[in-house]
Amino acid sequence: MKATGIVRNIDELGRLVIPKELRKKLDMPVGSAIEISVEGNRIMLSRYYTGCHFCGSTDALVDHKDKKVCRACIEELSAL
């Protein structure tokens, strides 16, 4: 994991602001869904995708390396 050198404090309501530079770099516009998980003593924030990672479809999804991929995209990728 690469440190960014950015430090933020949690406010009295428990909120934490993710810096604009990081949101832009990770393509997280306003309204993006964020998944929160815990690994040991670390809080992990990840972009949450409800559909296929490639096309956005919500039909016939398969989990592959923590990404959701639909059957149509799997077939298309396997043809390459």
Sequence and secondary structure as in RCSB ss.txt:
>XXXX:A:sequence
MKATGIVRNIDELGRLVIPKELRKKLDMPVGSAIEISVEGNRIMLSRYYTGCHFCGSTDALVDHKDKKVCRACIE
ELSAL
>XXXX:A:secstr
           TTS     HHHHHHTT  TT  EEEEEETTEEEEEE  SS TTT   SSEEEETTEEEEHHHHH
HHHT 
